[in-house]
């Protein structure tokens, strides 16, 4: 029972980890927009997270019957950091397009806000269950 309650929060936490890593990569790209030879980096985590969820579905294990069951992402979830070396926009070898990076940053921020809202809603549900159960 407890595993089902916290399972969504675990998935959302891992998604937030991926969003944070992507934000760090985008910020690094923006910082190096004028660095000759710099190649932009991207972060892909959605497919890895989806696969981790699929592998963990129905396979929750605990070492004791009193333990709270949760999803084990450590073996399956690995965000990928990719350096784009295929092309360059400029003669100095740098391939960062500031407009693309600003757009990606805005998109990432929207995803972050949506995840924060979902996590807040999950914990609000848990709070409601606890407060209603005590009545």
C-alpha positions in Angstrom: 0.0 0.0 0.0 2.7 2.5 1.0 4.6 1.6 -2.2 1.7 2.8 -4.3 1.5 6.0 -2.4 5.1 7.0 -2.8 5.7 5.5 -6.2 4.5 8.5 -8.1 6.6 10.8 -6.0 9.7 8.7 -6.7 9.1 8.9 -10.4 8.6 12.7 -10.3 11.7 13.1 -8.2 13.8 11.3 -10.8 12.2 13.4 -13.5 13.2 16.5 -11.5 16.7 15.2 -11.4 16.8 15.0 -15.2 15.3 18.5 -15.5 18.0 19.8 -13.2 20.7 18.2 -15.1 19.3 19.5 -18.4 19.1 23.0 -16.9 22.7 22.7 -15.9 23.7 21.7 -19.5 21.7 24.6 -21.0 23.2 27.1 -18.6 26.7 25.7 -19.5 25.9 26.1 -23.2 24.7 29.7 -22.7 27.8 30.5 -20.7 30.1 29.2 -23.5 28.2 30.8 -26.4 31.4 32.8 -27.3 34.0 30.2 -26.5 35.8 29.1 -29.7 35.5 25.4 -30.4 32.9 24.8 -27.7 30.3 22.1 -28.6 26.8 22.3 -27.1 25.6 19.5 -24.8 22.1 18.1 -24.3 20.6 15.8 -21.7 18.2 13.0 -22.6 16.4 11.3 -19.7 12.8 10.7 -20.7 13.3 7.4 -22.5 15.6 6.1 -19.7 13.0 7.1 -17.1 10.2 5.4 -19.1 12.3 2.2 -19.4 13.0 2.3 -15.6 9.3 2.6 -14.9 8.5 -0.3 -17.2 11.2 -2.6 -15.7 10.1 -1.8 -12.1 6.4 -2.3 -12.8 5.2 -5.2 -10.6 8.7 -6.1 -9.5 8.9 -4.3 -6.2 11.0 -6.2 -3.7 11.7 -5.7 0.0 14.0 -7.5 2.4 11.4 -7.3 5.2 7.6 -7.4 5.2 7.5 -4.1 7.2 9.6 -2.2 4.7 8.0 0.4 2.5 8.1 -0.7 -1.1 9.5 1.7 -3.6 10.9 1.7 -7.1 14.6 0.9 -7.6 15.8 3.3 -10.3 19.5 3.0 -9.6 20.0 0.0 -11.9 17.8 1.3 -14.8 17.7 5.1 -14.8 20.7 6.9 -16.4 20.3 10.3 -18.0 22.5 10.6 -21.1 24.7 13.7 -21.6 25.3 14.1 -25.3 27.9 16.4 -26.9 26.8 17.6 -30.3 30.0 17.4 -32.5 28.3 17.1 -35.9 28.2 20.7 -37.0 29.2 24.3 -36.2 27.2 27.5 -36.8 30.3 29.6 -36.8 33.8 29.6 -38.2 35.4 29.3 -34.8 33.9 25.8 -34.3 31.3 26.8 -31.7 27.9 25.3 -32.4 25.8 27.1 -29.7 22.8 29.0 -31.0 21.7 31.4 -28.3 18.1 31.5 -29.6 17.8 27.7 -29.4 19.3 27.7 -25.9 16.9 30.3 -24.6 14.0 28.4 -26.1 15.2 25.2 -24.5 15.6 26.9 -21.2 12.1 28.2 -21.3 10.7 24.8 -22.2 12.7 23.2 -19.4 11.4 25.8 -16.9 7.8 25.0 -17.9 8.5 21.3 -17.4 10.1 22.0 -14.0 7.0 24.0 -12.9 4.7 21.2 -14.0 6.7 18.6 -12.1 6.8 20.8 -9.0 3.0 21.1 -9.2 2.5 17.4 -9.6 4.8 16.6 -6.6 3.0 19.2 -4.5 -0.3 17.5 -5.5 1.0 14.1 -4.6 2.0 15.2 -1.1 -1.3 17.0 -0.7 -3.1 13.7 -1.4 -1.0 12.0 1.2 -1.7 14.7 3.7 -5.4 14.5 3.0 -5.4 10.7 3.5 -3.6 11.1 6.8 -5.8 13.9 8.1 -9.0 12.2 7.0 -7.9 8.8 8.4 -7.4 10.3 11.8 -11.1 11.4 12.1 
